[in-house]
């Protein structure tokens, strides 16, 4: 029973995450949301925000929520990287995430998230 309850709770947490790559996030000033992307740090790849490609980040506060690892004991299993995005002022922003190894010049994936902050 505990196992079923914990799985349902875990499933509910992932369902509650409103922001997925390619979708628009709508917030009011002071409101926040959690954005997540799947990553596999055991391969050297990780997600980061591309400051140069992103637009109008000044209307947002973005904090790294860390990475949860994949299944314990399963080398190479993916985890989830999370960011908390908080709206500071009205406007439109675009956050560009890149998935790459730190020593490689180009990302293997790019994800863009539009954020609309209205009163």
C-alpha positions in Angstrom: 0.0 0.0 0.0 2.8 2.4 0.9 4.5 1.7 -2.4 1.3 2.4 -4.4 0.7 5.6 -2.5 4.3 6.8 -3.0 4.0 6.1 -6.8 0.7 7.9 -7.0 2.2 10.9 -5.1 5.3 10.9 -7.4 3.0 10.7 -10.5 1.0 13.6 -9.1 4.1 15.7 -8.6 5.2 15.2 -12.2 1.6 15.9 -13.5 1.6 19.1 -11.5 4.6 20.5 -13.3 2.9 22.9 -15.7 5.8 24.0 -17.9 7.2 21.8 -20.6 9.6 22.7 -23.3 8.0 24.4 -26.3 5.0 25.7 -24.2 4.2 29.2 -23.1 4.2 29.9 -19.3 1.8 32.5 -18.1 2.5 34.2 -14.8 1.5 37.2 -12.8 4.2 39.3 -10.9 5.3 37.5 -7.8 4.0 34.1 -9.0 6.4 31.2 -9.8 6.4 27.8 -11.5 8.8 24.8 -11.8 10.2 24.0 -15.2 11.9 20.6 -15.7 13.9 18.9 -18.4 15.2 15.3 -18.5 19.0 15.0 -18.5 21.7 12.3 -18.0 24.7 13.7 -16.2 26.5 10.4 -16.3 27.1 11.0 -20.0 28.6 14.5 -19.3 25.6 16.3 -20.7 23.6 18.8 -18.7 21.1 21.6 -19.3 22.0 25.2 -18.8 20.5 28.5 -19.7 22.0 30.2 -22.8 22.1 33.8 -21.5 23.1 35.2 -24.9 20.3 33.5 -26.8 17.6 34.2 -24.2 15.6 37.4 -24.2 14.4 39.8 -21.5 15.5 37.7 -18.5 15.4 40.8 -16.3 11.6 40.3 -15.7 12.3 36.9 -14.2 14.2 35.4 -11.3 15.4 31.9 -12.2 17.0 29.6 -9.7 18.4 26.1 -10.3 16.3 23.6 -8.4 18.9 20.9 -8.9 18.9 17.5 -10.5 17.2 14.4 -9.3 19.0 11.2 -10.3 17.5 8.3 -12.2 17.0 4.9 -10.7 19.5 4.0 -8.0 22.1 1.6 -9.1 21.2 2.1 -12.8 24.2 3.6 -14.5 23.2 5.8 -17.4 19.6 6.2 -16.3 18.2 9.7 -16.9 17.3 12.2 -14.2 15.4 15.5 -14.1 16.8 19.0 -13.9 14.5 21.6 -12.4 14.4 25.4 -12.3 12.1 27.7 -10.3 11.0 30.6 -12.5 9.5 33.6 -10.7 7.9 36.6 -12.4 9.2 40.0 -11.2 7.6 42.4 -13.7 5.1 42.4 -16.6 6.5 41.6 -20.0 7.5 38.8 -22.3 10.7 36.7 -22.0 12.2 33.8 -23.8 14.5 31.3 -21.9 16.7 29.2 -24.1 18.1 26.0 -22.6 21.0 24.1 -24.2 22.0 20.5 -23.6 25.7 20.0 -24.0 28.9 18.8 -22.5 31.0 21.7 -21.0 34.0 20.9 -23.3 32.0 20.7 -26.5 31.4 23.8 -28.6 27.8 23.1 -29.7 24.8 21.8 -27.9 23.1 18.6 -29.0 19.6 19.9 -28.1 18.1 23.4 -27.6 14.8 24.1 -25.9 13.0 27.4 -25.8 10.4 28.5 -23.3 8.2 31.6 -23.7 7.2 33.4 -20.5 4.4 35.9 -20.5 4.0 38.0 -17.3 0.7 40.0 -17.0 -1.0 41.8 -14.2 
